[in-house]
Amino acid sequence: MASDANGLSTDLRVLRQDEWDKWYNTLIRGFGGVPEAAEERELWNSLTEFDRSLGVWDGDECVGTAGAFSFRLTVPGGASLPVAGVTMVSVAATHRRRGILTSMMRRQLDDVRSWGEPLAVLTASEPAIYGRFGYGNATFSLYAEIDTSRVRLSVSAGTDDVRVRYAAPAEVLDVCEAVYARLVPARPGMLERRPGWERLGVLDPESERDGASPLQCVLAERDGETVGYARYRVKPVWESPGPDGKVVLEDSAALDPAADAALWRFLFGIDLTSTVAVRGRPVDDPWQYLASDLRRCNLRLRDSLYVRPVEVGAALEARTYQTPVDVVFEVEDTFCPWNAGRWRLSGDAKGASCERTADAADLALSVRELGAAYLGGVSLASLGAAGRVRELRRGALAEASLGFGAGAVPWLPHGF
């Protein structure tokens, strides 16, 4: 039990299965109170890891929620690292500014450390909240509204060898997941899908369609093998001059450039549409380099995955470095003080070690900046230019920044 400044007591504890409905109702209310479809609610119930979920209770009333999915995340070099996917965080409006969020974050990070998971990750409904707990924005996602009446694609060689055919989304879920699984090791930030998570890709409540069609799917095939897929909706729009519909891409994956180009050519050419809406795609999504006019694609970026090193040494040892690095970091971490101090990182493309040291520091930064740079999508040099990383040894920033880069831009494929 804990008491706030007004002497009101709350109880922070691990969630029990029989408390889930009340706990989840608190979360839904915290996000506006709009009820979810039954199938959506059932899915999140089945995915909830009760022993990794926390509730704060004021008597019989749930006033705070937080969870942590057990994921494996690809890091630079291709390793799959166990991470805590922080999720379902809310505090009742009646109990704000009483330290409830801080108490949940404190307990959660202590738990994550005890589980032996070097990183915690999250997507933020309000990005300003989580920086004070050490989370740094590590990946971005691409959004676009492509004017397909004016933008053309110049497709790669071999595209005509790929067949695109319709398929019922639920009936081809296994083959789509097989394509996805082959791509996971190649890009930092991607999540291995644990059993049950594949259902997220075909969840199709009418309330989420915004007037568009039920979910549709096409497979890209070559010589009888599935080499890609796209899941999308079509939103019909009729104006006085004629049809002006929109294709809303929900998910797409391909094993090679020709398969990818075939899928995009199909999406661009759907009858009665003049726009393809792209949401949450990789910043380096290949279609951009096939498009005739990016200005008419209305590109924009949005913050995506936030990374928080829970064990600095283990996290930095788990990834590789594209050029050799030998650098001493002075890390500031007031919320998880076991990370604070000097760490010597020595590594290259084959592996790394990161240990405590008494040697003079080369770079000084907070754990938040270390998390932002961890997956290679945010450069230490850029953070240094912003004054967020201080160079204490001449040349150390350029050396470390180059080493921390990744061959592929990191990307989170879906939320949680």
C-alpha positions in Angstrom: 0.0 0.0 0.0 1.1 3.6 -0.7 -0.3 6.9 0.3 -0.2 10.2 -1.6 0.3 13.7 -0.3 -3.4 13.8 0.7 -3.1 10.6 2.7 -5.2 8.5 0.2 -4.0 4.9 0.0 -3.6 2.9 -3.2 -2.6 -0.7 -3.8 -0.1 -1.5 -6.7 -0.2 -5.2 -7.5 0.2 -7.8 -10.2 -3.1 -8.3 -12.2 -5.3 -11.3 -11.5 -7.3 -12.9 -14.3 -10.6 -12.2 -12.6 -9.7 -8.5 -12.5 -9.1 -8.1 -16.2 -12.5 -6.7 -17.2 -12.4 -3.9 -14.6 -8.7 -3.3 -15.3 -9.3 -3.1 -19.1 -12.3 -0.9 -18.7 -10.1 1.6 -16.8 -7.7 1.5 -19.8 -10.5 2.1 -22.3 -11.9 5.0 -20.3 -8.4 6.5 -20.1 -8.2 6.5 -23.9 -11.6 8.2 -24.3 -14.1 5.5 -23.3 -15.2 4.4 -26.8 -16.0 0.6 -26.5 -14.1 -1.8 -28.6 -15.6 -4.5 -30.8 -16.0 -7.8 -29.1 -13.4 -9.5 -31.3 -10.9 -6.8 -30.5 -11.5 -7.0 -26.8 -11.2 -10.8 -26.9 -7.9 -10.6 -28.7 -6.3 -8.2 -26.2 -7.6 -10.4 -23.3 -5.9 -13.4 -24.9 -2.6 -11.6 -25.4 -2.5 -10.1 -21.9 0.3 -11.5 -19.9 -1.1 -11.4 -16.4 2.1 -11.9 -14.5 3.6 -9.0 -16.3 0.6 -6.6 -15.9 0.1 -4.2 -13.1 -3.0 -2.5 -11.6 -3.3 0.3 -9.1 -6.4 0.0 -6.9 -8.2 2.5 -4.7 -10.4 0.1 -2.7 -12.3 -1.8 -5.4 -11.7 0.8 -8.1 -8.9 0.3 -10.6 -7.2 3.6 -11.1 -4.0 2.7 -12.9 -3.0 0.1 -15.5 0.3 -1.0 -17.1 1.5 -4.1 -18.9 4.7 -5.5 -20.5 4.5 -8.0 -23.3 7.4 -10.4 -23.7 8.8 -9.8 -27.1 12.0 -10.5 -29.1 13.3 -7.6 -31.0 15.8 -7.6 -33.9 18.9 -5.4 -33.1 21.7 -4.3 -35.4 23.6 -7.4 -36.4 20.5 -9.5 -36.6 20.4 -10.9 -33.1 17.0 -11.3 -31.5 16.9 -9.7 -28.1 14.3 -10.3 -25.3 12.6 -7.1 -24.5 9.6 -5.8 -22.5 7.0 -4.2 -24.7 5.4 -1.7 -22.3 1.7 -1.3 -23.1 -1.8 -0.5 -21.8 -0.6 2.4 -19.6 -3.3 4.6 -18.1 -4.1 6.6 -15.0 -7.7 7.5 -14.1 -8.3 11.2 -14.4 -9.6 11.3 -10.8 -6.2 10.2 -9.6 -3.7 12.3 -11.6 -0.7 13.9 -10.0 -0.5 11.5 -7.2 2.6 9.6 -8.3 0.7 6.6 -9.7 2.4 6.6 -13.1 5.8 7.0 -11.5 5.1 4.1 -9.1 4.1 1.9 -12.0 7.1 2.8 -14.1 9.3 2.2 -11.1 7.9 -1.2 -10.4 7.8 -2.2 -14.0 11.5 -1.4 -14.7 12.5 -3.2 -11.5 10.5 -6.2 -12.8 12.0 -6.0 -16.3 15.5 -6.0 -14.8 14.6 -9.1 -12.6 13.4 -10.9 -15.8 16.8 -10.4 -17.4 15.5 -8.3 -20.3 18.0 -5.6 -21.2 15.6 -3.3 -23.0 12.1 -1.9 -22.5 10.3 -0.5 -25.5 7.0 1.3 -26.1 4.9 3.3 -28.5 3.8 6.6 -26.9 0.3 8.0 -27.1 1.8 11.2 -25.7 5.6 11.3 -26.3 6.3 14.0 -23.7 5.4 11.5 -20.9 8.1 8.9 -21.2 11.4 10.8 -21.6 11.6 11.4 -17.8 11.6 7.6 -17.4 14.5 7.2 -19.8 12.8 6.3 -23.1 14.2 7.7 -26.3 12.6 7.9 -29.7 14.6 5.3 -31.7 12.5 4.7 -34.9 10.2 6.7 -37.2 7.4 5.5 -39.5 6.5 6.8 -42.9 3.0 8.1 -43.8 1.9 9.2 -47.3 -1.1 10.0 -49.4 -0.1 9.1 -52.9 -1.9 10.7 -55.8 -2.0 7.7 -58.1 -3.7 9.7 -60.8 -0.5 11.6 -61.3 2.3 9.4 -59.8 3.6 6.5 -61.8 5.8 3.6 -60.9 8.9 2.6 -62.8 9.1 -1.1 -61.7 12.2 -3.2 -61.5 13.2 -6.1 -63.8 11.4 -9.3 -63.1 8.2 -7.7 -61.9 6.2 -9.2 -64.7 7.3 -12.7 -63.5 5.3 -12.2 -60.3 1.7 -13.2 -60.2 -0.7 -11.2 -57.9 -3.8 -13.0 -56.8 -6.7 -12.3 -54.3 -6.9 -14.4 -51.2 -9.1 -14.4 -48.1 -7.0 -12.8 -45.3 -7.7 -15.4 -42.6 -7.2 -18.3 -45.0 -3.7 -17.3 -46.0 -2.5 -16.1 -42.6 0.1 -18.8 -42.3 1.8 -18.1 -45.6 1.8 -14.4 -44.9 3.4 -15.0 -41.5 6.1 -17.1 -43.1 7.0 -14.2 -45.4 7.1 -11.9 -42.4 9.2 -14.3 -40.3 11.9 -14.4 -43.1 12.2 -10.6 -43.0 12.5 -10.1 -39.2 16.3 -10.8 -38.9 17.1 -8.3 -41.6 15.8 -5.1 -40.1 16.4 -3.7 -36.6 13.2 -2.9 -34.7 11.2 -5.8 -36.1 9.3 -8.0 -33.7 9.2 -11.8 -33.7 5.5 -12.7 -33.6 4.7 -14.9 -30.7 1.7 -17.3 -31.0 -1.5 -15.3 -31.1 0.0 -12.1 -32.4 -0.6 -13.1 -36.0 -4.3 -12.5 -35.4 -3.6 -8.7 -35.0 -2.9 -8.5 -38.7 -6.4 -9.8 -39.7 -8.4 -8.2 -36.9 -11.2 -6.5 -38.8 -13.8 -4.8 -36.7 -16.2 -2.6 -38.6 -15.6 0.2 -36.2 -12.0 0.5 -37.4 -12.8 0.7 -41.1 -13.8 4.4 -41.3 -16.2 3.7 -44.2 -13.8 1.5 -46.1 -14.3 -2.1 -47.1 -13.6 -5.2 -45.0 -10.0 -6.2 -45.1 -8.8 -7.5 -48.4 -5.6 -9.4 -49.3 -3.5 -10.3 -52.3 -0.5 -12.7 -52.5 2.5 -12.2 -54.7 3.6 -15.5 -56.1 6.5 -16.7 -58.3 6.7 -20.3 -59.5 4.1 -21.4 -57.0 5.9 -19.8 -54.0 4.5 -16.9 -52.0 7.0 -14.1 -52.1 4.9 -11.3 -50.7 1.5 -10.1 -49.6 -0.5 -6.9 -49.1 -3.5 -6.4 -46.8 -5.6 -3.3 -47.6 -9.0 -1.7 -47.6 -10.8 0.3 -50.3 -12.8 3.4 -49.4 -15.2 4.2 -52.3 -15.6 8.0 -52.9 -17.8 9.4 -55.7 -17.5 13.0 -56.8 -19.5 14.7 -59.5 -16.7 14.2 -62.0 -16.5 10.5 -61.2 -14.9 8.0 -58.8 -12.2 9.2 -56.4 -11.7 6.3 -54.1 -8.8 5.5 -51.7 -6.8 2.4 -51.1 -5.8 2.2 -47.4 -2.7 -0.1 -47.1 -2.7 -1.9 -43.7 0.3 -4.2 -44.1 2.6 -5.3 -46.8 5.8 -7.5 -47.0 7.9 -8.9 -49.8 11.0 -11.1 -50.1 12.6 -9.3 -53.1 12.4 -6.1 -55.1 10.3 -7.6 -57.9 7.7 -9.0 -55.6 7.5 -5.6 -53.8 7.1 -3.7 -57.0 4.4 -6.1 -58.2 2.4 -5.5 -55.0 2.8 -1.7 -55.3 1.8 -1.7 -59.0 -1.3 -3.6 -58.1 -2.2 -1.1 -55.3 -1.6 1.8 -57.6 -3.9 0.3 -60.3 -7.0 -0.6 -58.4 -10.1 0.6 -60.3 -12.1 3.6 -59.2 -9.4 4.9 -56.9 -6.9 7.8 -57.2 -5.1 7.7 -53.8 -3.1 5.1 -51.9 -2.9 5.9 -48.2 0.3 4.6 -46.6 0.6 4.3 -42.8 3.4 3.2 -40.5 5.8 2.1 -43.2 9.6 2.0 -43.1 11.3 5.3 -43.7 13.3 3.7 -46.5 10.2 1.9 -48.1 11.4 1.0 -51.6 8.3 2.3 -53.5 9.6 5.8 -53.0 12.5 5.1 -55.4 10.1 3.8 -58.0 7.7 6.8 -57.8 7.8 9.4 -60.5 6.9 12.4 -58.3 7.4 12.3 -54.5 6.0 15.8 -54.1 2.6 14.3 -54.9 3.0 11.6 -52.3 2.6 14.0 -49.3 5.2 12.3 -47.2 5.5 12.8 -43.5 7.2 11.1 -40.6 6.0 10.2 -37.2 7.8 9.0 -34.1 7.3 5.2 -33.5 9.3 3.0 -31.2 10.8 4.3 -27.9 13.7 2.4 -26.4 14.9 2.3 -22.8 18.1 0.5 -21.9 17.3 -1.4 -18.6 20.8 -3.0 -18.4 23.2 -0.8 -20.3 26.1 -3.3 -20.5 23.9 -6.2 -21.6 22.1 -4.1 -24.2 25.2 -2.7 -25.8 26.8 -6.1 -25.9 23.8 -7.6 -27.6 24.2 -5.7 -30.9 27.1 -5.4 -33.3 28.7 -2.3 -34.7 29.2 -1.5 -38.4 32.7 -0.1 -37.8 35.1 -0.8 -34.9 34.3 1.2 -31.7 36.3 1.6 -28.5 34.6 4.4 -26.5 33.9 5.2 -22.8 30.4 6.5 -22.1 29.5 8.5 -19.1 25.8 7.5 -18.6 23.3 9.6 -16.6 20.3 7.6 -15.4 18.5 8.9 -12.3 15.5 6.6 -12.6 17.6 3.4 -12.9 20.7 4.3 -11.0 22.4 1.0 -11.6 23.1 2.2 -15.1 24.7 5.4 -14.1 28.5 5.8 -14.5 31.2 4.9 -17.0 31.0 2.1 -19.5 33.6 1.0 -22.0 32.1 -0.3 -25.2 34.5 -2.2 -27.5 32.9 -3.8 -30.6 32.8 -4.4 -34.3 30.7 -6.3 -36.8 31.5 -9.6 -35.1 30.5 -8.7 -31.5 31.0 -6.4 -28.6 31.8 -6.2 -24.9 30.6 -3.4 -22.5 31.9 -3.3 -19.0 32.3 -0.9 -16.1 35.4 1.2 -16.2 37.3 3.9 -14.2 38.8 5.3 -17.4 38.2 8.8 -18.5 34.9 9.3 -20.4 34.9 10.0 -24.2 31.2 10.8 -24.5 28.6 11.9 -21.9 24.9 11.3 -22.4 21.7 10.3 -20.6 20.2 6.8 -21.0 17.4 8.5 -23.0 19.9 9.4 -25.8 21.5 6.0 -25.6 18.1 4.4 -26.2 17.4 6.8 -29.1 20.6 5.8 -30.8 20.5 2.1 -29.9 18.9 0.7 -33.1 20.9 2.9 -35.5 18.1 5.0 -36.7 19.0 8.2 -34.8 22.7 9.1 -35.0 24.8 10.0 -32.0 26.2 12.8 -34.2 22.8 14.4 -34.6 22.1 14.1 -30.9 25.5 15.7 -30.3 24.6 18.6 -32.7 21.5 19.1 -30.5 23.6 19.3 -27.4 22.2 16.0 -26.1 25.6 14.2 -26.3 28.8 15.9 -25.1 32.1 15.0 -26.7 34.8 14.8 -24.1 37.5 13.3 -26.4 38.0 14.8 -29.8 36.9 12.5 -32.6 35.0 10.1 -30.3 31.5 11.3 -31.4 32.2 10.7 -35.1 33.7 7.3 -34.3 30.8 6.1 -32.2 28.2 7.6 -34.4 29.5 5.7 -37.4 29.7 2.4 -35.5 26.2 2.7 -34.1 24.7 2.9 -37.6 22.7 0.0 -39.1 22.6 -1.3 -42.6 18.8 -1.1 -42.7 16.7 1.7 -41.2 15.1 0.4 -38.1 11.3 -0.1 -38.2 8.5 -1.2 -35.9 6.0 -3.2 -38.1 3.0 -2.8 -35.8 1.9 -1.4 -32.5 1.2 -3.1 -29.3 
